[in-house]
Amino acid sequence: MNGKARRALKPVLIMATVLAASVATSAARAADKIIFAFPTVINSGIAPMAFAIDLGFFKEENLDPEIVSLQGSGTIIPQLMAGEIFTAYSTLEPLPISRQPSKPNFPFKFVYNYARNSIWEIAVLADSPIKTPADLKGKTVGVGALQWGNVATTKAIVKASGVDPASVQWVAVGTGVPAFEALKRGQIDALNLHELMHSELEQLGTKIRRLPFPAEFQGLSSHGFPATDKMIKDRPDLIAKFGRAMTKGTIACAANTANCVIAYWKMYPAQKPSKDDPALLERVATSLKPRLNNLTSFGKNDAHQFGAFSPKDWTTLIEALKIGGQIDPSVNIDIDTLYTNQFVDEYNKFDKDAVIAAANKYKP
């Protein structure tokens, strides 16, 4: 090849090299697509994740999340097992139930403790004579549905308070307005829904009280994020990065809840009120705070490590499921097959002050 030909070829080679490097860099930087399942119609419970997305916390982890709404564990678990979703906001009950002989024995674990304190409450009207769960004997308790996982735990709470759960009438009242009306009209004596529902009832003008739980049922998880055994083995990096982004979102939402709600409305404009009203923003932010309190709840002696389960979360749940008739009392469930804390250190590796500053500086 003569000198003239080499000089002509040199720019072509340089361009080809630059292009190849650019393609390689783009491939290396391609974000991992993950699908997250929310177990009901979208509501403000998704706000911390929406805030995390809008603040760029998932982008920092090179993750591209998509949120889908799936109705209940009966839909979520098959999708998780099939690899159609990465993880979900899920109740804990189905997994220990599945570990019984002749049950499915689902091959997944919970890898992140999200609702560190149970979201479920027992609420009564403010002027009700019922003061504690011990006063529920012979009373009627409204629940979302009789098959909901929290019902077993509520029965265990009643039993721990000295009341036979069989002496209580359990009635399915649904959620939202039908449940609220059942309580207000005296069709039920108490309502056993999650804190967002009870907070909404208050925001609508009904004064209620929450019944105190026995000490052994305080500070226990109700929801977490599951991952398949295959995901834990093959892509532990994704689990660590997802959990870290979610932790940042939780802290950011708690630090500036109004901005968190604005980010939620930005992602789901159909949820936003038709008119801009600071009072409405304050109302939604106020109703969200009980959920955030549960997500950020730590006991006096707990290390402030987001995502970590304690053995008590599971041993108490299993006993409750036995009382509720969903686990055979003679069956021993190995709690080590239900959860792992192996990713907790990774979830908490970030600058908390920087996250709070980002939440406060947020501009939609």
C-alpha positions as CSV (number, residue, x, y, z in Angstrom):
1,M,0.0,0.0,0.0
2,N,1.5,3.4,-1.0
3,G,1.8,6.4,1.3
4,K,-1.2,8.2,-0.3
5,A,-3.4,5.2,0.2
6,R,-2.3,4.9,3.8
7,R,-3.0,8.6,4.4
8,A,-6.5,8.1,2.9
9,L,-7.2,5.0,5.0
10,K,-6.0,6.5,8.3
11,P,-9.1,8.8,8.9
12,V,-11.4,5.9,8.0
13,L,-9.7,3.6,10.6
14,I,-9.8,6.3,13.2
15,M,-13.5,6.9,12.6
16,A,-14.2,3.1,12.7
17,T,-12.3,2.9,16.0
18,V,-14.2,5.8,17.5
19,L,-17.5,4.3,16.3
20,A,-16.7,0.9,17.7
21,A,-15.7,2.4,21.0
22,S,-18.9,4.5,21.1
23,V,-21.0,1.4,20.4
24,A,-19.2,-0.6,23.1
25,T,-19.6,2.2,25.6
26,S,-23.3,2.5,24.8
27,A,-23.8,-1.2,25.2
28,A,-21.9,-1.1,28.5
29,R,-24.0,1.7,29.8
30,A,-27.4,0.3,28.7
31,A,-29.6,0.4,31.7
32,D,-31.1,-2.8,33.1
33,K,-34.8,-2.9,32.6
34,I,-36.7,-4.1,35.7
35,I,-40.4,-4.4,36.3
36,F,-41.9,-3.7,39.7
37,A,-45.4,-4.9,40.6
38,F,-47.7,-2.9,42.9
39,P,-50.4,-5.2,44.4
40,T,-53.4,-2.9,44.0
41,V,-54.6,0.0,41.8
42,I,-52.0,2.7,41.9
43,N,-52.3,4.9,45.0
44,S,-50.0,7.2,47.1
45,G,-48.2,4.2,48.5
46,I,-46.1,4.2,45.3
47,A,-45.0,7.8,46.0
48,P,-41.5,7.0,47.5
49,M,-40.6,5.0,44.3
50,A,-42.0,7.7,42.0
51,F,-39.8,10.2,43.9
52,A,-36.8,8.0,43.6
53,I,-37.3,7.7,39.9
54,D,-37.8,11.5,39.4
55,L,-34.8,12.3,41.6
56,G,-32.6,10.1,39.4
57,F,-31.8,7.5,42.1
58,F,-32.5,4.6,39.7
59,K,-30.6,6.2,36.9
60,E,-27.6,6.5,39.2
61,E,-27.8,2.7,39.6
62,N,-28.1,2.2,35.8
63,L,-31.6,0.8,36.3
64,D,-34.7,1.5,34.1
65,P,-37.7,0.7,36.3
66,E,-41.3,0.1,35.1
67,I,-44.2,-0.1,37.5
68,V,-47.2,-2.3,36.8
69,S,-50.3,-2.9,38.8
70,L,-51.1,-6.5,39.6
71,Q,-54.0,-7.5,41.8
72,G,-52.8,-9.6,44.8
73,S,-50.3,-12.3,45.5
74,G,-52.3,-14.8,43.4
75,T,-51.2,-12.8,40.4
76,I,-47.9,-11.5,41.6
77,I,-46.3,-14.8,42.5
78,P,-46.8,-16.6,39.2
79,Q,-45.4,-13.5,37.4
80,L,-42.4,-13.5,39.8
81,M,-41.8,-17.2,39.2
82,A,-42.0,-16.8,35.4
83,G,-39.5,-14.0,35.5
84,E,-42.0,-11.5,34.1
85,I,-41.4,-9.1,37.0
86,F,-38.3,-8.4,38.9
87,T,-39.9,-7.9,42.3
88,A,-43.1,-6.6,44.0
89,Y,-44.5,-4.8,47.0
90,S,-45.7,-8.0,48.6
91,T,-47.2,-9.3,51.8
92,L,-45.1,-11.9,53.6
93,E,-47.8,-14.5,54.4
94,P,-47.8,-16.6,51.1
95,L,-44.2,-17.7,51.5
96,P,-44.3,-19.4,54.9
97,I,-47.7,-20.9,54.0
98,S,-46.1,-22.4,50.9
99,R,-43.3,-24.1,52.9
100,Q,-45.8,-26.7,54.4
101,P,-45.8,-30.3,53.1
102,S,-47.8,-30.6,49.9
103,K,-47.7,-26.9,49.4
104,P,-46.0,-25.2,46.4
105,N,-42.7,-24.3,48.3
106,F,-42.1,-21.3,46.1
107,P,-38.4,-20.8,45.2
108,F,-38.0,-17.3,46.3
109,K,-37.0,-15.3,49.4
110,F,-37.7,-11.9,50.7
111,V,-34.6,-9.8,50.2
112,Y,-35.8,-6.4,51.6
113,N,-37.9,-5.5,54.6
114,Y,-39.9,-2.6,53.2
115,A,-42.8,-2.0,55.7
116,R,-40.6,-2.2,58.9
117,N,-43.7,-1.7,61.0
118,S,-47.0,-3.3,59.9
119,I,-49.2,-1.1,57.8
120,W,-52.3,-2.8,59.3
121,E,-54.3,-1.2,62.0
122,I,-57.5,-1.7,63.9
123,A,-59.5,1.5,63.9
124,V,-62.7,2.5,65.7
125,L,-64.8,5.7,65.8
126,A,-63.4,8.2,68.3
127,D,-66.3,7.9,70.6
128,S,-66.4,4.1,70.6
129,P,-66.3,2.3,73.9
130,I,-63.8,-0.1,72.5
131,K,-60.4,0.9,73.8
132,T,-58.2,-2.2,73.2
133,P,-58.3,-5.4,71.2
134,A,-59.5,-7.1,74.5
135,D,-62.8,-5.2,74.0
136,L,-63.5,-6.9,70.6
137,K,-65.2,-9.9,72.2
138,G,-68.6,-10.3,70.6
139,K,-67.9,-7.4,68.2
140,T,-67.8,-7.1,64.5
141,V,-64.6,-6.3,62.7
142,G,-64.6,-5.2,59.0
143,V,-61.7,-6.4,56.8
144,G,-61.0,-5.8,53.2
145,A,-61.6,-9.5,52.3
146,L,-61.6,-12.6,54.5
147,Q,-58.7,-14.1,52.6
148,W,-56.4,-11.1,53.1
149,G,-53.2,-12.0,54.9
150,N,-53.6,-9.5,57.7
151,V,-56.7,-11.2,59.0
152,A,-54.7,-14.1,60.5
153,T,-52.4,-11.6,62.3
154,T,-55.4,-9.6,63.6
155,K,-56.9,-12.8,65.0
156,A,-53.6,-13.6,66.7
157,I,-53.6,-10.0,68.2
158,V,-57.1,-10.6,69.5
159,K,-56.1,-14.0,71.0
160,A,-53.0,-12.4,72.6
161,S,-55.4,-9.9,74.2
162,G,-57.4,-12.7,75.9
163,V,-60.2,-13.0,73.4
164,D,-61.2,-16.1,71.4
165,P,-61.0,-15.0,67.7
166,A,-64.1,-17.2,67.1
167,S,-66.1,-14.8,69.4
168,V,-65.5,-12.0,66.9
169,Q,-67.5,-11.7,63.7
170,W,-65.2,-11.0,60.7
171,V,-67.0,-9.3,57.8
172,A,-65.6,-8.4,54.4
173,V,-66.4,-4.7,53.7
174,G,-63.9,-3.9,50.9
175,T,-61.9,-0.7,50.9
176,G,-62.6,3.0,50.5
177,V,-66.1,4.4,50.8
178,P,-68.0,1.1,51.4
179,A,-65.7,0.3,54.3
180,F,-65.8,3.8,55.7
181,E,-69.6,3.9,55.5
182,A,-69.9,0.5,57.3
183,L,-67.9,1.9,60.2
184,K,-69.7,5.3,60.3
185,R,-73.2,3.7,60.2
186,G,-72.4,1.2,62.9
187,Q,-72.6,-1.9,60.7
188,I,-69.2,-2.9,62.0
189,D,-67.6,-2.0,65.3
190,A,-64.0,-1.8,64.1
191,L,-62.2,-1.5,60.8
192,N,-59.0,-3.5,60.0
193,L,-57.4,-1.9,57.0
194,H,-54.0,-0.3,56.3
195,E,-53.0,3.0,57.5
196,L,-53.4,4.9,54.2
197,M,-57.1,4.0,54.2
198,H,-57.6,5.0,57.8
199,S,-55.7,8.2,57.2
200,E,-57.9,9.0,54.2
201,L,-61.0,8.4,56.4
202,E,-59.7,11.0,58.8
203,Q,-58.9,13.4,56.0
204,L,-62.5,13.1,54.9
205,G,-63.6,14.3,58.3
206,T,-64.3,11.2,60.4
207,K,-62.6,11.0,63.8
208,I,-61.2,7.6,64.6
209,R,-58.8,6.0,67.1
210,R,-56.3,3.2,66.5
211,L,-56.3,0.3,69.0
212,P,-52.9,-0.4,70.6
213,F,-51.4,-3.7,69.7
214,P,-49.9,-6.0,72.3
215,A,-46.1,-5.4,72.7
216,E,-45.2,-8.6,70.9
217,F,-46.9,-7.4,67.7
218,Q,-45.3,-4.0,67.6
219,G,-42.5,-3.2,65.3
220,L,-43.0,-6.2,63.0
221,S,-42.8,-6.2,59.2
222,S,-45.8,-6.7,57.0
223,H,-44.4,-6.2,53.5
224,G,-41.2,-6.7,51.6
225,F,-39.6,-7.2,48.3
226,P,-39.1,-10.9,47.1
227,A,-36.6,-12.2,44.6
228,T,-36.4,-15.6,43.1
229,D,-33.6,-18.0,44.1
230,K,-32.3,-17.7,40.5
231,M,-32.2,-13.9,40.7
232,I,-30.3,-14.0,44.0
233,K,-27.8,-16.4,42.5
234,D,-27.4,-14.8,39.0
235,R,-27.9,-11.1,39.5
236,P,-27.2,-10.1,43.1
237,D,-26.0,-6.7,41.7
238,L,-29.5,-5.9,40.5
239,I,-31.0,-6.6,43.9
240,A,-28.4,-4.5,45.7
241,K,-28.9,-1.5,43.3
242,F,-32.7,-1.7,43.4
243,G,-32.7,-1.8,47.2
244,R,-30.4,1.1,47.4
245,A,-32.5,3.2,45.1
246,M,-35.6,2.4,47.0
247,T,-34.0,3.2,50.3
248,K,-33.0,6.6,49.0
249,G,-36.6,7.2,47.8
250,T,-38.0,6.3,51.2
251,I,-35.6,8.7,53.0
252,A,-36.3,11.4,50.4
253,C,-40.0,11.0,50.7
254,A,-39.9,11.2,54.5
255,A,-37.7,14.2,54.4
256,N,-40.0,16.3,52.1
257,T,-43.3,14.6,51.7
258,A,-45.0,17.4,49.8
259,N,-42.3,17.2,47.1
260,C,-42.7,13.4,47.1
261,V,-46.5,13.8,46.5
262,I,-45.8,16.3,43.6
263,A,-43.4,13.7,42.0
264,Y,-46.1,11.0,42.4
265,W,-48.7,13.3,40.7
266,K,-46.2,14.0,38.0
267,M,-45.8,10.3,37.2
268,Y,-49.6,9.6,37.7
269,P,-51.4,12.8,36.6
270,A,-54.8,11.1,36.9
271,Q,-54.2,10.9,40.6
272,K,-53.7,14.7,40.9
273,P,-56.7,16.9,41.9
274,S,-58.2,18.8,39.1
275,K,-57.2,22.1,40.6
276,D,-54.0,23.3,42.2
277,D,-54.8,23.8,45.8
278,P,-52.1,23.9,48.5
279,A,-54.6,22.5,51.0
280,L,-55.2,19.4,48.9
281,L,-51.4,18.9,48.6
282,E,-51.1,19.2,52.4
283,R,-54.0,16.7,52.9
284,V,-52.4,14.0,50.7
285,A,-49.0,14.6,52.2
286,T,-50.5,14.3,55.7
287,S,-52.3,11.1,54.8
288,L,-49.1,9.6,53.5
289,K,-47.1,10.3,56.6
290,P,-48.3,7.2,58.6
291,R,-47.0,5.0,55.8
292,L,-43.7,6.7,55.8
293,N,-43.5,6.3,59.6
294,N,-43.9,2.6,59.1
295,L,-41.3,2.4,56.4
296,T,-38.8,4.3,58.5
297,S,-39.6,2.7,61.9
298,F,-36.7,1.4,64.0
299,G,-36.8,0.0,67.5
300,K,-34.8,1.5,70.3
301,N,-32.1,-1.1,70.0
302,D,-32.3,-1.6,66.2
303,A,-29.4,-0.7,63.9
304,H,-30.7,1.9,61.4
305,Q,-30.2,-0.5,58.5
306,F,-33.0,-0.2,55.9
307,G,-34.0,-3.5,54.3
308,A,-33.1,-5.8,57.2
309,F,-35.5,-8.4,58.7
310,S,-35.3,-9.7,62.2
311,P,-36.1,-13.4,63.0
312,K,-39.0,-12.1,65.1
313,D,-40.7,-10.7,62.0
314,W,-41.1,-14.3,60.8
315,T,-41.5,-16.3,64.0
316,T,-44.4,-14.1,65.1
317,L,-46.0,-14.2,61.6
318,I,-45.8,-18.0,61.5
319,E,-47.5,-18.3,64.9
320,A,-50.2,-15.9,63.8
321,L,-50.8,-18.0,60.7
322,K,-51.1,-21.1,62.8
323,I,-53.7,-19.3,65.0
324,G,-55.5,-18.1,61.8
325,G,-55.6,-21.7,60.5
326,Q,-53.4,-21.1,57.5
327,I,-50.4,-23.1,58.8
328,D,-50.8,-26.5,60.5
329,P,-49.8,-26.1,64.2
330,S,-47.6,-29.2,64.0
331,V,-45.5,-27.9,61.1
332,N,-42.1,-26.4,61.7
333,I,-41.1,-23.7,59.1
334,D,-37.4,-23.0,58.7
335,I,-37.3,-19.2,58.7
336,D,-33.9,-19.2,57.1
337,T,-35.6,-20.3,53.9
338,L,-37.9,-17.2,54.0
339,Y,-35.5,-14.3,53.9
340,T,-31.9,-13.1,53.5
341,N,-30.2,-10.0,54.9
342,Q,-27.1,-10.5,52.6
343,F,-27.8,-7.3,50.7
344,V,-28.5,-5.0,53.6
345,D,-25.0,-3.4,53.7
346,E,-25.3,-2.5,50.0
347,Y,-28.8,-1.0,50.4
348,N,-27.4,1.5,52.9
349,K,-24.2,2.6,51.1
350,F,-24.9,6.2,50.2
351,D,-24.8,9.7,51.6
352,K,-28.0,10.3,53.5
353,D,-27.5,14.0,53.7
354,A,-27.1,14.3,50.0
355,V,-30.4,12.4,49.5
356,I,-32.2,14.8,51.9
357,A,-30.7,17.8,50.1
358,A,-32.0,16.4,46.8
359,A,-35.5,16.0,48.2
360,N,-35.6,19.5,49.4
361,K,-34.2,21.0,46.2
362,Y,-36.6,19.1,44.0
363,K,-38.2,21.0,41.1
364,P,-40.7,19.0,39.0
